[in-house]
């Protein structure tokens, strides 16, 4: 399996590279073309995370929901209105799919800041495996992802899902993309929330082996009659749900580790501040 990373260059440009035992072999800037062509095996090598950015800029980010039984149970417990909705979608032939982002307006990479909504009381990380979709709907890679969610807003009414899922800094991907050849039978996924002093707030682990659906099934439903642009990413759902007493607050740090991919580390900030910074940068 090959492992692709990316860094920024001078003048705001970026450059991709293959992780090898001898270091990173830096190549061109087209991440999708590199993933579709393949690269040298990483052989378990891990890159220095310093300076790495989003491994690619997906034109669209999609997400699947209720693909693990743990997620189904958590949403039933949270919602006073729609327990049957979550049970039915878990067992249904058609999966839950929704658009998380477009043009990377809300998606950050390793070392960047994820956001917490100002009008949410319970925002949590949702650690997931994300699939990179190439031309023709082919799966060309996988990366770690965080589908940051204001769960209290979703629990109030399922129709509030877009507001619970879509806001500044609501998604993170990285630090690397693992090409789709010779994947393990399942990917181990772990997550930690650390406070500003580095103390552990919460930790959990799961495996994609517990998923209700296959990767191919989810992608097939996503691209059915849907012009998903090549290079888009599909988050495959979460099997980890922090308890009710745990909520993200600015100053914390989230670490998501996935077998063979590495650890995605992000600071936590206020979504309103991230939006203000983006608007100030645009004005400049």
C-alpha positions as CSV (number, residue, x, y, z in Angstrom):
1,X,0.0,0.0,0.0
2,X,1.2,3.5,-0.9
3,X,0.6,6.5,1.3
4,X,0.1,10.0,0.0
5,X,0.7,13.3,2.0
6,X,0.8,16.9,1.0
7,X,2.5,20.1,2.1
8,X,2.3,23.8,1.2
9,X,5.0,25.4,-0.9
10,X,5.9,29.1,-1.3
11,X,3.3,31.3,-2.9
12,X,0.4,29.3,-1.6
13,X,1.0,26.3,-3.9
14,X,1.0,22.7,-2.6
15,X,3.0,19.5,-3.4
16,X,2.1,15.9,-2.9
17,X,4.5,13.1,-1.9
18,X,4.7,9.4,-1.3
19,X,5.8,8.2,2.2
20,X,8.6,5.7,2.0
21,X,11.1,4.2,4.5
22,X,13.7,6.7,3.2
23,X,11.5,9.7,3.7
24,X,8.8,11.5,1.5
25,X,9.3,11.4,-2.2
26,X,7.8,14.7,-3.3
27,X,6.1,14.7,-6.7
28,X,3.6,17.0,-8.4
29,X,0.5,18.8,-7.1
30,X,-2.3,16.6,-8.5
31,X,-3.3,14.4,-5.6
32,X,-6.1,12.6,-7.5
33,X,-3.9,11.7,-10.4
34,X,-1.2,10.4,-8.1
35,X,-3.7,8.2,-6.2
36,X,-5.2,6.8,-9.4
37,X,-1.7,6.0,-10.8
38,X,-0.4,4.6,-7.5
39,X,3.0,4.9,-5.8
40,X,5.7,3.1,-4.0
41,X,4.8,1.0,-0.9
42,X,5.1,2.8,2.4
43,X,6.0,-0.4,4.2
44,X,4.7,1.0,7.5
45,X,6.7,4.2,7.3
46,X,5.2,7.3,9.0
47,X,5.9,10.8,7.8
48,X,6.8,13.8,10.0
49,X,3.5,15.5,10.6
50,X,5.1,18.9,10.8
51,X,4.0,21.0,7.8
52,X,1.4,18.6,6.4
53,X,-1.9,19.9,5.2
54,X,-5.1,18.4,3.9
55,X,-3.9,15.5,1.7
56,X,-6.2,16.6,-1.1
57,X,-8.9,19.3,-1.7
58,X,-12.1,17.3,-2.3
59,X,-14.6,19.2,-4.4
60,X,-17.3,17.7,-2.3
61,X,-17.4,15.9,1.0
62,X,-20.3,13.5,1.7
63,X,-21.1,11.5,4.7
64,X,-23.0,8.3,5.6
65,X,-25.0,8.0,8.8
66,X,-26.1,5.2,11.1
67,X,-23.7,2.6,9.6
68,X,-22.8,1.2,13.0
69,X,-25.1,-0.2,15.6
70,X,-23.5,2.0,18.3
71,X,-24.5,5.1,16.2
72,X,-28.0,3.8,15.8
73,X,-28.4,3.3,19.6
74,X,-27.0,6.7,20.4
75,X,-29.3,8.5,18.1
76,X,-32.3,6.7,19.4
77,X,-31.3,7.6,23.0
78,X,-30.8,11.2,22.0
79,X,-33.9,11.8,20.0
80,X,-37.3,12.2,21.6
81,X,-39.1,12.3,18.3
82,X,-37.6,9.9,15.8
83,X,-36.4,6.7,17.4
84,X,-38.0,4.7,14.6
85,X,-36.3,6.8,11.9
86,X,-32.8,5.7,13.0
87,X,-33.8,2.0,13.4
88,X,-35.4,2.0,10.0
89,X,-32.4,3.6,8.2
90,X,-30.0,1.2,9.9
91,X,-31.9,-1.8,8.6
92,X,-33.0,-0.4,5.3
93,X,-31.5,-1.2,1.9
94,X,-30.9,2.5,1.2
95,X,-28.3,4.2,3.5
96,X,-28.4,7.7,4.9
97,X,-26.2,10.0,2.9
98,X,-25.8,13.7,3.2
99,X,-23.6,16.5,1.8
100,X,-21.1,17.7,4.4
101,X,-19.1,20.3,2.5
102,X,-18.3,21.7,-1.0
103,X,-15.2,23.4,-2.2
104,X,-13.5,22.7,1.2
105,X,-15.1,25.7,2.8
106,X,-15.6,23.8,6.0
107,X,-13.0,21.0,5.8
108,X,-9.6,21.4,7.4
109,X,-6.4,19.3,7.5
110,X,-4.0,18.1,10.2
111,X,-2.9,20.7,12.6
112,X,-5.8,23.1,11.7
113,X,-8.7,24.0,14.0
114,X,-12.1,22.4,14.0
115,X,-15.2,24.4,15.1
116,X,-17.9,24.2,17.8
117,X,-21.2,25.9,17.0
118,X,-22.2,28.8,19.3
119,X,-25.8,27.7,19.4
120,X,-25.1,24.0,20.3
121,X,-24.7,22.6,23.8
122,X,-23.3,19.2,22.9
123,X,-20.7,19.1,20.1
124,X,-18.7,15.9,19.6
125,X,-16.1,14.5,17.3
126,X,-17.2,11.6,15.1
127,X,-14.1,9.6,14.1
128,X,-14.5,7.9,10.8
129,X,-12.8,6.3,7.8
130,X,-13.2,8.4,4.7
131,X,-13.1,7.1,1.1
132,X,-11.6,9.0,-1.8
133,X,-13.6,8.5,-4.9
134,X,-11.9,8.6,-8.3
135,X,-13.2,8.7,-11.8
136,X,-16.0,6.4,-12.6
137,X,-16.9,6.1,-8.9
138,X,-13.8,3.9,-8.2
139,X,-12.5,4.0,-4.6
140,X,-8.8,5.1,-4.9
141,X,-7.9,5.7,-1.3
142,X,-8.9,6.1,2.4
143,X,-8.0,8.7,5.0
144,X,-9.0,9.5,8.6
145,X,-11.8,12.0,9.1
146,X,-13.7,13.8,11.8
147,X,-17.4,14.5,11.2
148,X,-17.8,17.2,13.9
149,X,-21.5,17.2,15.0
150,X,-23.7,19.3,17.2
151,X,-25.7,16.3,18.5
152,X,-28.1,18.2,20.6
153,X,-29.3,20.1,17.5
154,X,-29.8,16.9,15.5
155,X,-31.5,15.2,18.5
156,X,-34.0,18.1,18.7
157,X,-35.4,17.3,15.3
158,X,-33.9,15.1,12.5
159,X,-34.7,17.9,10.0
160,X,-32.1,20.0,11.7
161,X,-29.4,17.6,10.5
162,X,-27.8,20.1,8.1
163,X,-27.4,22.7,10.9
164,X,-25.9,20.0,13.2
165,X,-23.4,18.9,10.5
166,X,-22.5,21.9,8.4
167,X,-20.7,24.9,9.9
168,X,-17.2,26.4,9.9
169,X,-14.5,23.8,10.8
170,X,-17.1,21.0,10.9
171,X,-14.9,18.5,9.1
172,X,-11.2,17.4,9.2
173,X,-9.4,14.9,7.0
174,X,-5.8,13.5,6.9
175,X,-3.0,13.2,7.6
176,X,-2.4,10.8,4.7
177,X,-4.4,8.9,2.0
178,X,-3.8,5.2,1.8
179,X,-4.2,3.8,-1.7
180,X,-6.8,1.1,-2.1
181,X,-4.6,-1.9,-2.9
182,X,-4.2,-4.6,-0.2
183,X,-6.2,-2.9,2.5
184,X,-6.6,-4.8,5.8
185,X,-9.8,-6.7,6.4
186,X,-10.8,-3.9,8.7
187,X,-9.4,-0.6,9.9
188,X,-9.0,0.0,13.7
189,X,-10.1,3.5,14.6
190,X,-9.4,5.3,17.9
191,X,-10.1,8.7,19.2
192,X,-9.0,10.9,22.1
193,X,-10.1,14.2,23.4
194,X,-7.4,16.1,25.4
195,X,-7.8,19.2,27.5
196,X,-5.5,22.3,27.1
197,X,-3.0,20.8,29.5
198,X,-2.8,17.5,27.6
199,X,-4.9,15.5,30.1
200,X,-7.2,12.8,28.7
201,X,-10.9,13.9,28.7
202,X,-12.3,10.9,26.8
203,X,-11.0,8.0,24.6
204,X,-12.6,5.2,22.6
205,X,-11.9,2.7,19.9
206,X,-13.8,0.8,17.2
207,X,-13.3,-1.0,13.9
208,X,-14.8,-0.8,10.5
209,X,-15.4,-4.5,10.9
210,X,-18.5,-3.5,12.9
211,X,-20.0,-1.6,10.0
212,X,-23.5,-2.6,8.8
213,X,-22.6,-1.8,5.2
214,X,-19.6,-2.2,2.9
215,X,-17.5,0.6,1.4
216,X,-18.5,-0.4,-2.1
217,X,-22.2,-0.4,-1.2
218,X,-22.0,3.1,0.2
219,X,-20.2,4.5,-2.8
220,X,-22.5,2.8,-5.2
221,X,-25.5,4.5,-3.5
222,X,-23.7,7.8,-3.5
223,X,-22.9,8.0,-7.2
224,X,-26.3,6.6,-8.3
225,X,-27.8,9.3,-10.6
226,X,-25.6,11.8,-8.8
227,X,-22.7,13.7,-10.5
228,X,-20.2,13.3,-7.7
229,X,-16.9,15.0,-8.9
230,X,-13.8,12.8,-9.0
231,X,-11.6,13.5,-5.9
232,X,-14.6,13.8,-3.6
233,X,-14.6,12.1,-0.2
234,X,-17.2,10.0,1.5
235,X,-17.1,9.7,5.3
236,X,-18.4,6.2,6.2
237,X,-20.0,6.7,9.6
238,X,-18.9,6.5,13.2
239,X,-18.9,3.7,15.7
240,X,-17.7,5.9,18.5
241,X,-20.0,8.2,20.5
242,X,-18.8,10.1,23.6
243,X,-21.1,10.0,26.6
244,X,-23.6,12.8,27.2
245,X,-21.3,14.5,29.7
246,X,-18.5,15.0,27.1
247,X,-18.7,18.0,24.8
248,X,-16.0,19.7,22.8
249,X,-14.9,23.1,24.0
250,X,-12.3,25.6,22.6
251,X,-8.8,24.9,23.8
252,X,-9.1,21.1,23.6
253,X,-7.4,18.8,21.1
254,X,-8.8,15.8,19.2
255,X,-6.7,12.9,18.0
256,X,-8.1,10.3,15.6
257,X,-5.9,7.4,14.6
258,X,-6.6,4.9,11.8
259,X,-4.7,1.7,11.0
260,X,-2.1,2.4,8.3
261,X,-3.1,6.1,7.8
262,X,-1.7,7.8,10.9
263,X,-3.1,10.2,13.5
264,X,-5.2,13.3,12.6
265,X,-4.7,16.0,15.2
266,X,-6.8,19.1,15.4
267,X,-7.2,21.9,18.0
268,X,-10.8,22.9,18.9
269,X,-12.0,26.4,18.5
270,X,-15.2,28.4,18.1
271,X,-16.8,28.1,14.7
272,X,-17.7,31.8,14.8
273,X,-14.1,32.7,15.2
274,X,-13.1,30.5,12.3
275,X,-15.7,32.2,10.1
276,X,-14.6,35.6,11.2
277,X,-11.0,34.8,10.3
278,X,-12.0,33.5,6.9
279,X,-14.1,36.7,6.2
280,X,-11.2,38.9,7.3
281,X,-8.8,37.0,5.0
282,X,-11.2,37.5,2.1
283,X,-11.5,41.2,2.8
284,X,-7.7,41.5,2.8
